[in-house]
Amino acid sequence: MSFGYTDIGYAALLIAFIAAGFSAISFIVGKVQGYSELLEAGRRAVYAVCGLFTLASLVMIYALVSRDFGVSYVAQYTDRALSLPYTLSAFWAGQEGSLLFWGWLLSIFAVIVLVQNRTKHRELMPFVMAILMATTTFFLMLLTMVTPPFLRLPSAPADGQGLNPLLQNMGMFFHPPTTYLGYVGFAIPFAFAMAALITGKVDDEWIRSTRRWTLFAWFFLSLGNFFGAQWAYVELGWGGFWAWDPVENASFMPWLTGTAYLHSVMIQQRRGMLKVWNMVLIIVTYALTIFGTFLTRSGILSSVHSFGQSNLGPFFLAFIAMALVLSVGLLIDRLPYLRSENELDSMMSRESSFLLNNLILLGAAVATFWGVIFPLVSEAVRGVKITVSMPFFNQVNGPIFLGLLLIMGICPLIGWRKASKENLIRNFLYPTVLTIGFAVIAYVLGLRDIYALIAVSLCVFVVSVIILEIWRGTRARRRTAGENYLVALCSLVWHNKPRYGGYIVHLSIVMIAMGIIGAFAFKTEVDATVTPGEMINVDRFSLKYGGLSEYPRGDKDVVAASVEVYNGGKRVGYVYPAKLFTAKQEQPTTEVAIRTTAMEDLYVILGGWDKDQSASFKVLVNPLVVWIWIGGAVMLLGTAIAFWPDEREKRRLDARYRAGGA
């Protein structure tokens, strides 16, 4: 029996499995028994695991690029007509490849953490690395014993099955990797939190050490959700961007709890409070990242994103259960070490608003989790799997997110510890008057949907608060430093990066909220069947159908409709909605035509056609949707600013740490 290059990939994973398990044990035994040689052996094993994972990943990439259809995974997800970018994205298109990619990322992160803390956190690091290596061992166990990625077929087919046409979108190149970066990134603060509990060093040292890792994970999980929404919007052809699909929810839930954690740790760093709560939040966030992986790969719930039925479900459930039992048990045992250094002085304080913000975010996560698992609960209780659809999530989470917008506006205006009556009046007067004035004008001008009116008014409130805060800071900076307004603004942001980076992120949330409000509250939709030369009228647009054309595009046959677009009676261009046919797929895929402006998207879907060239269309006008994607870009800017090292904040936290939290 010959030894092929894919055997090298499998051997690398098998050796990595042994090395990762050895590393986890070495760190624990070496630390407990005081054996420095074992600790050093564990460190070297971390590097070895990363190198072996890299080797296995390169083997997989080579198999994909060389079109080795003798490898089952390659035959399943590629074919000869697939372009190079989509061939590379096939790495994470299937179950085995995505687990390999996940484990590879985790091994790289473990090396980075080890290098970053080579001479720091000597008490914490052995346990941090043991936890990371134990998690890596779990994924390697799956890759070597349950779902190996390098299985070969008895005989290689002439061509592969190819990548699902729905996955042949640039969203496939960006959405899964960014989501995985977010998922895997949250393993780092979780490992530090557990190490802090194990050692009893539960001050905010572990939080300070992982702040940028938490921002990193939160940022990429945010990007993953954005890329997924944009992909669904342009590819699936249903007119929306978020369907509350189980796998969409799987990445949304840890984003909610991770957002709560990001806000909550600020209170612990500033006031020494909410230590237990922060531990709970990071445990839940980590568990939800594994739960998201379980949902995607178990096939237990129906989803356009899932990989179908799989035997991985029990392994993931066992791992989640073990992680929760051990971490919660450890938390309960260490409760005496987690006493707050200060108490909540007043309900009218920034601490209380942060806590309320946490509860709202957690409420949304709980509601979403219940909607996700309800089909399983109903099947277990009644024997019938009842699916919870979009209306449930919108009705439950809609009011929750309105409350979140309100808190986003209130929080910056309330001082720490206790806000005085004069402070509240001075800070809330202008934003409140502006918001009420806007609401009255909007109502008079015809905005009678109360739900939309409240939502838009809250967006105005949040924006006015942020602008007021930035204006006050800029004006004070100009007076004290003698700078002009532009220089004062830039200096203000640069010297207070976490604070003003956070404000920019809040502005991005408002932009996203406006896009969602526009798409849900003001959307116009028309279904029509027309013959060439006939018009479809929707809102202020008129669409003239010009006929169908057929042509090849690579390995696909395209049937496209020519549609002339008029806006207010003036011709503004053409759109070409289409259907794409491939020999390997029974059903055609939809190619949506979208004409985007700052005010709305004209969204045209070709439904079907007859021999006489008559065709059916679904036409939507989606107001403000582009602001969702603009908001995502602004969030990138705000997170980058908050992520950048801030010496002033570091000095403040160092001073508090030396003072013992006083």
Buried (B, 14 or more C-beta within 10 A) or exposed (E): EEEBBBBBBBBBBBBBBBBBBBBBBBBBBBBEEEBEEBBEBBBEBBBBBBBBBBBBBBBBBEBBBEBBBBBBBBBBBBBEBBEEEBBBBBBBBBBBBBBBBBBBBBBBBBBEBBEBBEEEBEBBBBBBBBBBBBBBBBBBBBBBEBBBBBEBEEEBEEBBBBBBBBBBBBBBBBBBBBBBBBBBBBBBBBBBBBBBBBBEBBBBBBBBBBBBBBBBBBBBBBBBBBBBBBBBBBBBBBBBBBBBBBBBBBBBBBBBBBBBBBBBBBBBBBBBBBBBBBBBBBBBBBBBBBBBBBBBBBBBBEBEBBBEEBEBBEBBBEBBEEBBEBBBEBBEEBEEBBEBBBEBBBEBBBBBBBBBBBEBBBBBBBBBBEBBBBBEEBEEEEEEBEEBEEEBBBEBBEEBBBBBBBBBBBBBBBBEBBBEEEBBEEBBEEBBEBBEEBBEEBEEEEBEEEEBBBBBBBBBBBBBBBBBBBEEBBBEBBEEEEBEEEBBBEBBBEBBBBBBBBBBBBBBBBBBBBBBBBBBBBBBEBEBBBEBEEEBEBBEBBBBBBBBEEEEEEBBBBBBBBBBBBBEEEEBEBBBBBBBBBEBBEEBBBBBBBBEEEEBBBBBBBBEBEEEBBBBBBBBBBBBBBBBBBBBEBBBBBBBBBBEEBEEBEEEBEEBBEEEBE
